[in-house]
Amino acid sequence: MKEIEIFTDGACSGNPGPGGWGAVLRFGPHEKELSGGAKATTNNRMELLAVITALEALKEPCQVTLTTDSKYVADAIAKGWLTSWQKKNWRLAGGGPVKNDDLWKQLVPLLEKHQVHFCWVKGHAGHPENERCDALAVAAIETVRRSGDF
């Protein structure tokens, strides 16, 4: 399996509000940047969309080290929340619905396809790739704003 590094970040101007996400994919000396945005969204949705889109960009099963500053995403995997939500038919321990289940459901088959190890880093703390992803996400927000219809 190819060993890939992925770095992701999501951002939102207002929560909810216009949002953006960015990802950097690295395979050896090769890098690819991805980004996108949405008119009315949340930070957590943008964090998830960055991860999903980056993993979808991989053309074959890979061994992935995915670095994110999202505790929401990292903890859902590391603490077993995602597995628990699936077993409980996308319900929380208290019975309420899982937020963003549409995106979590998109992520599940990608985690089955790839061997993904999540690494959490503190956001806005000088991590070069995290800072780059943040810049991509903020630029995507500006693109959404310029589109004008939100």
PEVEN-V456859 format. One line per field, one symbol per residue. phi: phi as a letter, one per 40 degrees, with the letter a starting at -180 (. if undefined). psi: psi as a letter, one per 30 degrees, with the letter a starting at -180 (. if undefined). A space follows every 50 residues. Layout:
BEGIN
phi=???
psi=???
END
This chain:
BEGIN
phi=.ccbbbbbabaabgacicbaaaabbbbfccbbbbaaaacbabdccccccc cccccccccadbcbbbbbbccdcccdcccgcdccccccfgbcdchccccg cccdcccdcccccbcbbcbcbccfbgcdcccccccccccccccccccgca
psi=kkjkkkkllllkjlilakllllkkkkjbfkkkkkllllejaleeeeeeee eeeeeffkflkljkjjklgjeeeeeeeeggeeeeeeeghhklefflkkkg feeeeeeefefeeljkjkkklklhggjeeeeeeeeeeeeeeeeeefffi.
END
